[in-house]
Amino acid sequence: MKKFIPLLASLLFISCGSDDSSTSTPEEQMYFPPIGSTTWETKTVASLGWNESQVQPLLDYLELKHTKGFIVLHNGKIVMENYFNGHTANDTWQWNSAGKTLTASTIGIAQQENLLNINTRVSQYLGIGWTSEPLNKENLITSRHLLTMTSGINDESDLVIIPNLTYLADAGTRWSYHNVFQKLMDVVAASSGQTFENYFNAKLKNKIGMDGFWNNGVIYKIYHSSARSMARFGLLAMNKGKWNNEQIINQTYFNESISTSQNINPSYGYLWWLNGKSNFMLPGSQTSFTGSIVPNAPAEMYAAMGAADQRIYVVPSKKLVIVRMGEASNPANPSFAVSGFDNELWQKINAVIN
Protein backbone atom coordinates (compact mmCIF):
# COMPACT_ATOMS: atom_id res chain seq x y z
CA MET A 1 0.00 0.00 0.00
CA LYS A 2 2.90 2.37 0.76
CA LYS A 3 3.77 2.81 -2.90
CA PHE A 4 0.37 4.41 -3.51
CA ILE A 5 0.80 7.15 -0.90
CA PRO A 6 3.07 9.42 -3.01
CA LEU A 7 0.68 9.07 -5.95
CA LEU A 8 -2.29 9.94 -3.78
CA ALA A 9 -0.47 12.96 -2.36
CA SER A 10 0.37 14.08 -5.88
CA LEU A 11 -3.22 13.78 -7.00
CA LEU A 12 -4.39 15.79 -3.99
CA PHE A 13 -1.79 18.46 -4.74
CA ILE A 14 -2.88 18.68 -8.38
CA SER A 15 -6.51 18.80 -7.37
CA CYS A 16 -5.91 21.59 -4.88
CA GLY A 17 -3.67 23.45 -7.28
CA SER A 18 -6.31 23.38 -10.02
CA ASP A 19 -8.99 24.95 -7.80
CA ASP A 20 -9.01 28.58 -8.93
CA SER A 21 -12.30 29.46 -7.24
CA SER A 22 -10.45 31.88 -4.98
CA THR A 23 -9.44 33.92 -8.01
CA SER A 24 -12.82 33.90 -9.78
CA THR A 25 -14.67 37.17 -10.09
CA PRO A 26 -17.52 37.42 -7.56
CA GLU A 27 -20.96 38.14 -8.95
CA GLU A 28 -21.82 41.82 -8.85
CA GLN A 29 -24.33 42.63 -6.15
CA MET A 30 -27.56 44.41 -7.00
CA TYR A 31 -27.14 48.17 -6.67
CA PHE A 32 -29.76 50.42 -5.14
CA PRO A 33 -29.33 54.21 -5.45
CA PRO A 34 -29.33 55.99 -2.08
CA ILE A 35 -32.48 57.65 -0.77
CA GLY A 36 -32.55 61.46 -0.83
CA SER A 37 -29.61 61.78 -3.19
CA THR A 38 -29.04 62.35 -6.88
CA THR A 39 -26.11 59.92 -6.74
CA TRP A 40 -26.60 56.89 -8.97
CA GLU A 41 -23.72 54.64 -9.95
CA THR A 42 -23.17 53.94 -13.62
CA LYS A 43 -21.51 51.41 -15.89
CA THR A 44 -20.66 51.61 -19.57
CA VAL A 45 -22.07 49.86 -22.59
CA ALA A 46 -18.55 48.63 -23.37
CA SER A 47 -18.10 47.09 -19.89
CA LEU A 48 -21.10 44.85 -20.58
CA GLY A 49 -19.80 43.77 -23.97
CA TRP A 50 -22.79 45.35 -25.71
CA ASN A 51 -22.70 46.64 -29.26
CA GLU A 52 -21.64 50.28 -29.02
CA SER A 53 -22.17 50.86 -32.74
CA GLN A 54 -25.93 50.32 -32.30
CA VAL A 55 -26.39 52.85 -29.49
CA GLN A 56 -26.74 55.88 -31.76
CA PRO A 57 -29.35 54.23 -34.05
CA LEU A 58 -31.36 53.46 -30.88
CA LEU A 59 -31.10 57.06 -29.68
CA ASP A 60 -32.00 58.40 -33.13
CA TYR A 61 -35.09 56.18 -33.16
CA LEU A 62 -36.14 57.31 -29.68
CA GLU A 63 -35.84 60.97 -30.60
CA LEU A 64 -37.75 60.43 -33.85
CA LYS A 65 -40.54 58.76 -31.85
CA HIS A 66 -41.08 61.79 -29.57
CA THR A 67 -39.33 60.33 -26.53
CA LYS A 68 -38.54 62.62 -23.60
CA GLY A 69 -36.59 60.32 -21.28
CA PHE A 70 -34.92 56.93 -21.69
CA ILE A 71 -33.04 54.97 -19.03
CA VAL A 72 -31.45 51.53 -19.05
CA LEU A 73 -30.42 49.94 -15.74
CA HIS A 74 -28.26 46.84 -15.48
CA ASN A 75 -28.15 45.29 -12.02
CA GLY A 76 -29.41 48.62 -10.72
CA LYS A 77 -26.70 50.80 -12.26
CA ILE A 78 -27.37 53.27 -15.05
CA VAL A 79 -25.97 52.19 -18.42
CA MET A 80 -27.88 54.69 -20.56
CA GLU A 81 -29.70 57.86 -19.53
CA ASN A 82 -30.80 60.15 -22.32
CA TYR A 83 -33.21 63.06 -22.63
CA PHE A 84 -34.71 64.46 -25.79
CA ASN A 85 -36.91 67.23 -27.13
CA GLY A 86 -36.13 69.74 -24.37
CA HIS A 87 -36.81 67.34 -21.48
CA THR A 88 -34.32 67.13 -18.59
CA ALA A 89 -33.58 64.76 -15.73
CA ASN A 90 -35.45 67.06 -13.33
CA ASP A 91 -38.61 67.40 -15.40
CA THR A 92 -41.73 65.42 -14.55
CA TRP A 93 -44.06 63.66 -16.95
CA GLN A 94 -47.23 61.62 -16.58
CA TRP A 95 -47.09 57.83 -16.25
CA ASN A 96 -50.65 57.44 -17.51
CA SER A 97 -51.74 53.81 -17.10
CA ALA A 98 -48.20 52.68 -16.33
CA GLY A 99 -49.07 54.09 -12.89
CA LYS A 100 -51.67 51.36 -12.42
CA THR A 101 -48.79 49.21 -11.20
CA LEU A 102 -48.21 51.71 -8.38
CA THR A 103 -51.83 51.17 -7.32
CA ALA A 104 -51.48 47.39 -7.48
CA SER A 105 -48.33 47.59 -5.36
CA THR A 106 -50.00 49.80 -2.77
CA ILE A 107 -52.93 47.38 -2.52
CA GLY A 108 -50.42 44.60 -1.86
CA ILE A 109 -48.80 46.59 0.95
CA ALA A 110 -52.18 47.34 2.53
CA GLN A 111 -53.06 43.65 2.39
CA GLN A 112 -49.82 42.59 4.09
CA GLU A 113 -50.61 45.10 6.85
CA ASN A 114 -53.98 43.36 7.28
CA LEU A 115 -55.92 46.48 6.31
CA LEU A 116 -57.73 44.70 3.50
CA ASN A 117 -58.07 41.43 1.63
CA ILE A 118 -58.20 41.44 -2.16
CA ASN A 119 -60.69 38.55 -2.11
CA THR A 120 -63.19 40.52 -0.03
CA ARG A 121 -66.02 42.29 -1.85
CA VAL A 122 -65.38 45.96 -2.57
CA SER A 123 -68.66 47.03 -0.94
CA GLN A 124 -67.26 46.00 2.45
CA TYR A 125 -64.84 48.94 2.15
CA LEU A 126 -66.79 51.42 0.04
CA GLY A 127 -70.31 50.62 1.23
CA ILE A 128 -73.32 49.32 -0.65
CA GLY A 129 -74.19 51.34 -3.73
CA TRP A 130 -70.71 52.20 -4.97
CA THR A 131 -72.00 51.05 -8.39
CA SER A 132 -75.39 51.17 -10.11
CA GLU A 133 -75.51 47.39 -10.37
CA PRO A 134 -78.14 45.24 -8.67
CA LEU A 135 -76.92 44.52 -5.14
CA ASN A 136 -76.43 40.80 -5.76
CA LYS A 137 -74.18 41.62 -8.75
CA GLU A 138 -72.27 44.41 -6.99
CA ASN A 139 -71.51 42.05 -4.12
CA LEU A 140 -69.74 39.69 -6.53
CA ILE A 141 -67.01 42.27 -7.20
CA THR A 142 -63.84 41.95 -5.13
CA SER A 143 -60.67 44.04 -5.17
CA ARG A 144 -59.06 41.17 -7.05
CA HIS A 145 -61.56 41.65 -9.88
CA LEU A 146 -60.52 45.31 -10.08
CA LEU A 147 -56.84 44.31 -10.11
CA THR A 148 -57.42 41.88 -12.98
CA MET A 149 -59.86 43.98 -15.07
CA THR A 150 -62.62 41.40 -14.60
CA SER A 151 -65.23 43.39 -12.64
CA GLY A 152 -67.87 42.85 -15.33
CA ILE A 153 -68.86 46.52 -15.08
CA ASN A 154 -70.00 48.15 -18.32
CA ASP A 155 -66.97 49.74 -19.99
CA GLU A 156 -68.80 52.07 -22.39
CA SER A 157 -67.79 55.18 -20.44
CA ASP A 158 -64.30 56.11 -19.28
CA LEU A 159 -65.63 58.40 -16.53
CA VAL A 160 -65.94 56.52 -13.27
CA ILE A 161 -69.05 57.89 -11.60
CA ILE A 162 -71.81 55.80 -10.03
CA PRO A 163 -74.36 56.26 -12.87
CA ASN A 164 -71.81 54.85 -15.34
CA LEU A 165 -70.98 51.77 -13.27
CA THR A 166 -73.71 49.52 -14.60
CA TYR A 167 -73.91 45.76 -14.93
CA LEU A 168 -72.65 44.01 -18.07
CA ALA A 169 -71.41 40.61 -16.88
CA ASP A 170 -70.83 38.73 -13.66
CA ALA A 171 -67.52 39.55 -12.02
CA GLY A 172 -64.79 37.17 -13.16
CA THR A 173 -66.42 36.22 -16.46
CA ARG A 174 -65.28 39.05 -18.75
CA TRP A 175 -61.91 40.82 -19.17
CA SER A 176 -62.20 44.46 -20.09
CA TYR A 177 -59.65 47.24 -19.67
CA HIS A 178 -61.55 49.84 -17.67
CA ASN A 179 -60.84 52.87 -15.48
CA VAL A 180 -62.89 51.41 -12.62
CA PHE A 181 -59.58 50.06 -11.28
CA GLN A 182 -59.16 53.47 -9.63
CA LYS A 183 -61.72 52.41 -7.02
CA LEU A 184 -58.81 50.46 -5.54
CA MET A 185 -57.43 53.83 -4.40
CA ASP A 186 -60.67 54.39 -2.50
CA VAL A 187 -60.37 50.91 -0.97
CA VAL A 188 -56.90 51.79 0.33
CA ALA A 189 -58.12 55.12 1.68
CA ALA A 190 -61.13 53.59 3.41
CA SER A 191 -59.18 50.70 4.93
CA SER A 192 -56.20 52.80 6.06
CA GLY A 193 -58.14 55.82 7.34
CA GLN A 194 -56.06 58.28 5.32
CA THR A 195 -55.83 59.54 1.76
CA PHE A 196 -54.47 57.14 -0.82
CA GLU A 197 -51.63 59.53 -1.63
CA ASN A 198 -50.54 59.85 2.01
CA TYR A 199 -50.53 56.07 2.41
CA PHE A 200 -48.70 55.57 -0.91
CA ASN A 201 -46.09 58.19 0.00
CA ALA A 202 -45.34 56.64 3.39
CA LYS A 203 -45.39 52.99 2.38
CA LEU A 204 -43.88 53.06 -1.12
CA LYS A 205 -42.72 56.36 -2.60
CA ASN A 206 -40.53 57.53 0.29
CA LYS A 207 -39.10 54.08 0.96
CA ILE A 208 -37.47 53.86 -2.47
CA GLY A 209 -36.67 57.56 -2.90
CA MET A 210 -39.12 58.42 -5.66
CA ASP A 211 -40.18 61.96 -6.44
CA GLY A 212 -43.52 62.80 -8.03
CA PHE A 213 -47.17 63.37 -7.23
CA TRP A 214 -50.68 62.20 -8.08
CA ASN A 215 -52.61 64.67 -10.20
CA ASN A 216 -56.40 64.66 -10.27
CA GLY A 217 -57.07 64.48 -13.99
CA VAL A 218 -60.43 64.58 -15.71
CA ILE A 219 -60.81 60.80 -15.76
CA TYR A 220 -58.71 59.57 -12.82
CA LYS A 221 -55.59 60.27 -10.77
CA ILE A 222 -52.38 60.03 -12.80
CA TYR A 223 -48.88 59.85 -11.37
CA HIS A 224 -46.24 62.33 -12.53
CA SER A 225 -42.52 61.98 -11.84
CA SER A 226 -39.03 62.13 -13.27
CA ALA A 227 -37.74 59.30 -15.44
CA ARG A 228 -35.39 58.28 -12.64
CA SER A 229 -38.35 57.69 -10.33
CA MET A 230 -39.85 55.36 -12.92
CA ALA A 231 -36.49 53.57 -12.94
CA ARG A 232 -36.49 53.30 -9.12
CA PHE A 233 -39.90 51.64 -9.20
CA GLY A 234 -38.74 49.36 -12.01
CA LEU A 235 -35.76 48.33 -9.87
CA LEU A 236 -38.11 47.50 -6.99
CA ALA A 237 -40.19 45.43 -9.42
CA MET A 238 -37.16 43.57 -10.76
CA ASN A 239 -36.32 42.60 -7.19
CA LYS A 240 -39.87 41.30 -6.57
CA GLY A 241 -40.82 44.07 -4.16
CA LYS A 242 -37.52 44.20 -2.26
CA TRP A 243 -35.45 47.37 -1.92
CA ASN A 244 -31.98 46.79 -0.58
CA ASN A 245 -32.64 44.73 2.56
CA GLU A 246 -36.32 45.62 3.02
CA GLN A 247 -39.17 43.58 1.52
CA ILE A 248 -41.55 46.48 0.83
CA ILE A 249 -44.11 44.46 -1.13
CA ASN A 250 -44.78 40.92 0.01
CA GLN A 251 -42.98 38.68 -2.50
CA THR A 252 -45.80 36.15 -2.74
CA TYR A 253 -48.22 38.93 -3.63
CA PHE A 254 -45.78 40.47 -6.08
CA ASN A 255 -45.25 37.14 -7.81
CA GLU A 256 -49.04 36.84 -8.14
CA SER A 257 -49.18 40.31 -9.67
CA ILE A 258 -46.74 39.39 -12.46
CA SER A 259 -48.44 36.05 -13.20
CA THR A 260 -51.52 35.36 -15.31
CA SER A 261 -54.35 36.48 -13.05
CA GLN A 262 -57.36 34.98 -14.84
CA ASN A 263 -58.03 32.62 -17.76
CA ILE A 264 -59.46 35.18 -20.18
CA ASN A 265 -56.42 37.33 -20.95
CA PRO A 266 -53.28 35.38 -19.97
CA SER A 267 -51.10 38.41 -20.71
CA TYR A 268 -52.45 40.36 -17.75
CA GLY A 269 -51.56 40.14 -14.07
CA TYR A 270 -52.52 42.58 -11.33
CA LEU A 271 -52.42 45.70 -13.55
CA TRP A 272 -49.09 44.48 -15.04
CA TRP A 273 -48.73 43.38 -18.67
CA LEU A 274 -47.03 40.02 -19.19
CA ASN A 275 -45.00 38.99 -22.21
CA GLY A 276 -44.43 35.49 -23.55
CA LYS A 277 -47.98 34.19 -23.21
CA SER A 278 -49.97 32.27 -25.82
CA ASN A 279 -52.43 35.09 -26.52
CA PHE A 280 -53.46 38.54 -25.37
CA MET A 281 -56.29 41.06 -25.40
CA LEU A 282 -56.04 44.82 -25.80
CA PRO A 283 -57.90 47.81 -24.35
CA GLY A 284 -61.20 48.54 -26.04
CA SER A 285 -61.51 45.13 -27.66
CA GLN A 286 -62.92 41.71 -26.87
CA THR A 287 -60.71 40.07 -29.50
CA SER A 288 -58.04 37.61 -28.38
CA PHE A 289 -54.85 37.83 -30.44
CA THR A 290 -52.44 34.91 -30.79
CA GLY A 291 -48.88 35.30 -29.55
CA SER A 292 -46.89 37.54 -27.21
CA ILE A 293 -47.62 41.20 -26.68
CA VAL A 294 -44.03 42.10 -27.67
CA PRO A 295 -42.51 39.28 -29.76
CA ASN A 296 -39.08 40.94 -29.96
CA ALA A 297 -38.81 41.25 -26.18
CA PRO A 298 -37.74 38.45 -23.80
CA ALA A 299 -40.63 36.11 -23.00
CA GLU A 300 -40.15 36.63 -19.25
CA MET A 301 -40.61 40.41 -19.48
CA TYR A 302 -43.32 42.12 -17.46
CA ALA A 303 -44.17 45.74 -18.07
CA ALA A 304 -45.98 48.80 -16.83
CA MET A 305 -47.64 50.32 -19.90
CA GLY A 306 -49.47 53.59 -20.25
CA ALA A 307 -51.05 55.73 -22.93
CA ALA A 308 -48.70 57.56 -25.28
CA ASP A 309 -46.12 54.82 -24.79
CA GLN A 310 -45.08 55.37 -21.17
CA ARG A 311 -43.12 52.23 -20.37
CA ILE A 312 -41.26 50.34 -17.67
CA TYR A 313 -39.88 47.06 -19.02
CA VAL A 314 -38.51 44.56 -16.47
CA VAL A 315 -36.35 41.57 -17.50
CA PRO A 316 -34.98 39.84 -14.37
CA SER A 317 -32.71 37.22 -16.02
CA LYS A 318 -30.89 39.97 -17.92
CA LYS A 319 -30.95 42.25 -14.82
CA LEU A 320 -32.55 44.93 -16.98
CA VAL A 321 -34.95 47.73 -16.24
CA ILE A 322 -35.76 49.97 -19.20
CA VAL A 323 -37.80 53.18 -18.96
CA ARG A 324 -39.31 55.16 -21.82
CA MET A 325 -41.16 58.40 -21.08
CA GLY A 326 -42.57 60.84 -23.59
CA GLU A 327 -45.29 61.73 -26.04
CA ALA A 328 -47.01 59.16 -28.24
CA SER A 329 -44.61 57.49 -30.67
CA ASN A 330 -47.32 57.84 -33.31
CA PRO A 331 -49.32 61.01 -32.54
CA ALA A 332 -51.84 60.22 -35.28
CA ASN A 333 -52.70 56.91 -33.62
CA PRO A 334 -51.88 56.96 -29.90
CA SER A 335 -52.48 53.71 -28.04
CA PHE A 336 -53.65 53.07 -24.50
CA ALA A 337 -51.28 50.20 -23.81
CA VAL A 338 -49.40 47.81 -26.11
CA SER A 339 -48.50 49.22 -29.52
CA GLY A 340 -46.31 48.41 -32.51
CA PHE A 341 -43.81 50.83 -31.02
CA ASP A 342 -42.84 48.25 -28.39
CA ASN A 343 -41.78 45.68 -30.95
CA GLU A 344 -39.83 48.22 -33.02
CA LEU A 345 -38.13 49.60 -29.92
CA TRP A 346 -37.11 46.13 -28.74
CA GLN A 347 -35.60 45.41 -32.14
CA LYS A 348 -33.34 48.43 -31.58
CA ILE A 349 -32.62 47.46 -27.97
CA ASN A 350 -31.70 43.91 -28.99
CA ALA A 351 -29.20 45.26 -31.50
CA VAL A 352 -27.41 46.92 -28.58
CA ILE A 353 -27.62 44.29 -25.84
CA ASN A 354 -27.35 41.00 -27.79
Secondary structure, DSSP 8 states (H G I E B T S, - for coil): -GGGHHHHHHHHHHHHHT--GGGS----------TT-----B--TGGGT--GGGHHHHHHHHHHTTEEEEEEEETTEEEEEEE-TT--TT--EE-GGGGHHHHHHHHHHHHHTTS--TTSBTHHHH-TTSSSS-HHHHTT-BHHHHHTT---B--S-SS--GGG--BSS-TTS-----GGGGHHHHHHHHHHTS-HHHHHIIIIIHHHT---EEEE-SSSEEEEE-HHHHHHHHHHHHTTTEETTEE-S-HHHHHHHTS--SSS-TTB-SS-EE-S-SEEE-TT---EEES-SSTTS-TT-EEEEETTTEEEEEEGGGTEEEEEEES-SSTTS--SS--HHHHHHHHHHHHHH-
